[in-house]
Amino acid sequence: MNQWISDYIKAQKAALDSIPVEAVAKLIKKLREALHADRQIFVFGNGGSASNASHFITDLGKGSSDKVGKRFRCLSLNDNVSWMTAIGNDYSYDDIFVRQLENYGRKGDLVFAISVSGNSPNAVKGLEWAKKNGLETIAFVGAKRGKMAEIADHIIVIDSTHYGRVEDAQMAICHMLCYAFIENPEWGR
């Protein structure tokens, strides 16, 4: 058991080490630009990535906004369950993100799609619509990259195919994006 735990930690450290520092720094700048231009920030994913999307938006919308003194306009498209189930039931589960973006998304807004496989049909469809309509697209994916990596303007790949390790590393990136402003509020001013 102890060896398995040690090996797991070692593999998790390798996943964290694969986070591209320059790409994360670029996204911090993109968030700052969105804040100053009063652009909307959308985030979505499935399963653990949905939880990460919700957590990310909570930290950005509350924690980062509180410290900066200006509000990030941000929304997790995973958090309106009645709307998601209505879309899934009346149209298709593949449409749960794109149909929300059709209501909210505007040219210049940011769209973050989070996935391990990079092939979630609903996330792919949301990114395709966003790109076609002039929103800036960001994909967080695992080592398989998938279709999302082919579509997105900005891609962060975690060098692992293990769902737990990739999701943990992606959440670390989300925390970095938020704590950049929480710990350095002047970056948002």
Backbone torsions as a table, in degrees:
resi	resn	phi	psi	omega
1	MET	NA	-47.4	-178.8
2	ASN	-60.1	-39.0	179.3
3	GLN	-65.6	-41.8	178.5
4	TRP	-60.8	-42.7	179.0
5	ILE	-63.2	-45.8	179.0
6	SER	-61.0	-42.1	179.0
7	ASP	-65.7	-39.5	179.1
8	TYR	-62.5	-45.4	179.5
9	ILE	-62.4	-41.6	178.9
10	LYS	-61.3	-44.5	179.0
11	ALA	-67.0	-34.8	177.9
12	GLN	-66.5	-40.0	177.0
13	LYS	-62.2	-38.0	177.8
14	ALA	-64.8	-40.1	177.4
15	ALA	-62.9	-43.7	178.3
16	LEU	-64.5	-38.4	179.1
17	ASP	-65.3	-19.4	-179.8
18	SER	-83.2	-3.5	178.1
19	ILE	-66.4	122.7	-179.0
20	PRO	-79.1	110.5	-174.4
21	VAL	-57.8	-46.3	-178.2
22	GLU	-63.5	-36.8	179.7
23	ALA	-67.3	-38.5	177.4
24	VAL	-66.8	-42.4	177.7
25	ALA	-59.4	-39.3	178.6
26	LYS	-63.5	-39.1	179.8
27	LEU	-70.0	-33.8	174.7
28	ILE	-60.3	-42.5	177.5
29	LYS	-64.0	-39.7	178.5
30	LYS	-62.9	-40.7	177.8
31	LEU	-65.1	-40.3	177.8
32	ARG	-61.9	-44.2	177.9
33	GLU	-61.5	-42.4	179.1
34	ALA	-63.3	-40.6	178.5
35	LEU	-60.1	-48.2	-176.5
36	HIS	-73.0	-27.8	179.5
37	ALA	-92.5	2.5	-179.7
38	ASP	58.0	39.8	177.7
39	ARG	-87.7	152.4	178.0
40	GLN	-82.2	146.2	177.4
41	ILE	-120.8	121.1	179.4
42	PHE	-112.1	142.6	178.4
43	VAL	-137.4	142.0	176.7
44	PHE	-156.8	160.0	176.9
45	GLY	-174.5	-179.6	-179.8
46	ASN	-118.0	149.6	175.3
47	GLY	60.2	-127.0	178.5
48	GLY	-61.3	-31.2	177.6
49	SER	-69.1	-30.5	174.4
50	ALA	-65.3	-42.6	177.0
51	SER	-63.0	-41.6	177.3
52	ASN	-62.9	-39.3	178.7
53	ALA	-61.5	-46.1	179.1
54	SER	-62.7	-44.1	-179.4
55	HIS	-63.4	-45.1	178.9
56	PHE	-56.7	-48.2	-177.4
57	ILE	-67.4	-35.6	176.1
58	THR	-61.3	-47.5	-178.7
59	ASP	-67.2	-40.0	-179.4
60	LEU	-71.8	-46.6	-175.9
61	GLY	-71.3	-31.2	179.2
62	LYS	-102.2	-67.6	-173.4
63	GLY	-59.5	-52.9	-179.3
64	SER	-66.6	-43.8	-179.9
65	SER	-62.3	-41.8	179.6
66	ASP	-59.6	-42.6	-177.0
67	LYS	-73.7	-40.0	-177.3
68	VAL	-73.2	-33.8	-178.7
69	GLY	89.9	0.4	174.6
70	LYS	-126.7	146.2	-172.3
71	ARG	-92.2	127.0	168.5
72	PHE	-72.6	127.5	174.9
73	ARG	-88.3	100.1	-171.9
74	CYS	-139.6	151.4	-174.6
75	LEU	-151.7	132.2	170.5
76	SER	-89.9	121.9	-179.9
77	LEU	-75.2	0.9	175.7
78	ASN	-89.1	-7.6	-166.9
79	ASP	-97.5	-0.7	175.8
80	ASN	-107.3	84.6	-172.9
81	VAL	-62.3	-40.8	-178.7
82	SER	-64.6	-38.9	178.2
83	TRP	-68.1	-44.3	179.5
84	MET	-59.8	-44.0	-178.0
85	THR	-71.3	-33.9	176.0
86	ALA	-64.4	-45.2	178.4
87	ILE	-63.2	-47.5	-179.9
88	GLY	-60.1	-40.5	-178.7
89	ASN	-73.6	-45.5	-173.1
90	ASP	-84.6	-24.9	-179.3
91	TYR	-121.6	-84.8	-178.5
92	SER	-166.8	148.9	175.5
93	TYR	-60.7	-29.3	178.6
94	ASP	-63.2	-17.4	-176.5
95	ASP	-96.6	1.0	-170.3
96	ILE	-63.1	-27.7	178.8
97	PHE	-94.5	-44.6	-176.9
98	VAL	-61.6	-39.0	-178.4
99	ARG	-68.7	-31.3	174.6
100	GLN	-71.9	-41.1	178.4
101	LEU	-62.5	-34.3	177.3
102	GLU	-60.0	-33.4	178.4
103	ASN	-78.1	-41.5	-169.5
104	TYR	-103.1	-36.0	-168.0
105	GLY	-69.4	137.4	177.3
106	ARG	-133.0	153.2	179.2
107	LYS	-50.3	133.7	179.0
108	GLY	93.7	-17.3	176.5
109	ASP	-65.2	163.2	177.9
110	LEU	-104.5	139.8	176.3
111	VAL	-126.7	119.3	174.6
112	PHE	-104.6	121.7	174.4
113	ALA	-112.9	129.0	-175.8
114	ILE	-115.7	129.4	-179.9
115	SER	-159.1	152.0	172.7
116	VAL	-86.2	-47.9	-177.6
117	SER	-74.0	-31.2	-174.9
118	GLY	77.6	8.3	-176.4
119	ASN	-122.9	12.6	179.5
120	SER	-60.1	119.1	-175.1
121	PRO	-55.6	-38.5	-178.7
122	ASN	-70.7	-35.6	178.2
123	ALA	-71.9	-40.5	177.0
124	VAL	-60.4	-46.5	-178.7
125	LYS	-64.0	-39.9	177.0
126	GLY	-62.7	-43.7	178.3
127	LEU	-65.1	-42.0	179.9
128	GLU	-60.2	-45.6	179.5
129	TRP	-63.0	-44.6	-178.6
130	ALA	-60.2	-46.7	-178.9
131	LYS	-63.7	-43.7	-179.7
132	LYS	-61.7	-29.0	-175.2
133	ASN	-103.9	15.9	171.1
134	GLY	83.2	16.2	173.9
135	LEU	-88.0	149.8	179.5
136	GLU	-85.4	128.2	-171.2
137	THR	-110.5	138.5	-179.5
138	ILE	-130.9	132.4	177.6
139	ALA	-122.6	130.4	169.5
140	PHE	-104.7	118.6	-176.8
141	VAL	-136.7	167.9	174.0
142	GLY	-89.7	-172.2	-172.4
143	ALA	-61.9	-24.4	178.4
144	LYS	-73.5	-16.9	175.7
145	ARG	65.7	-60.3	175.9
146	GLY	72.1	-172.2	-176.4
147	LYS	-64.8	-32.3	-178.8
148	MET	-59.0	-37.4	-179.8
149	ALA	-69.0	-24.5	177.9
150	GLU	-78.7	-25.6	-174.3
151	ILE	-91.7	-44.3	-167.8
152	ALA	-66.1	148.5	174.8
153	ASP	-70.9	-36.1	-178.7
154	HIS	-129.7	132.8	-176.1
155	ILE	-129.0	134.5	170.0
156	ILE	-119.9	118.6	-178.1
157	VAL	-106.7	127.0	172.1
158	ILE	-93.7	126.1	-173.4
159	ASP	-79.6	67.7	176.3
160	SER	-161.9	154.6	173.4
161	THR	-110.9	1.3	179.3
162	HIS	-77.1	118.9	-173.4
163	TYR	-57.0	-46.7	-178.0
164	GLY	-62.9	-44.3	-178.9
165	ARG	-66.8	-42.0	179.5
166	VAL	-64.8	-46.0	179.5
167	GLU	-61.2	-39.9	177.5
168	ASP	-64.1	-43.1	179.2
169	ALA	-67.0	-38.4	177.6
170	GLN	-64.2	-39.6	177.5
171	MET	-66.6	-34.0	175.6
172	ALA	-61.4	-40.0	177.3
173	ILE	-64.2	-45.3	178.2
174	CYS	-57.6	-42.2	177.5
175	HIS	-64.6	-39.9	177.9
176	MET	-61.2	-42.8	-179.4
177	LEU	-61.1	-36.2	179.8
178	CYS	-81.3	-46.1	-176.4
179	TYR	-71.4	-17.0	171.8
180	ALA	-56.0	-38.7	-179.6
181	PHE	-89.3	-32.5	178.9
182	ILE	-65.7	-43.3	-176.8
183	GLU	-89.7	-15.4	179.3
184	ASN	-135.8	63.8	-173.5
185	PRO	-57.2	-24.7	178.8
186	GLU	-63.3	-22.2	178.5
187	TRP	-66.7	-22.9	-179.2
188	GLY	-94.6	-5.4	-176.1
189	ARG	-95.9	NA	NA
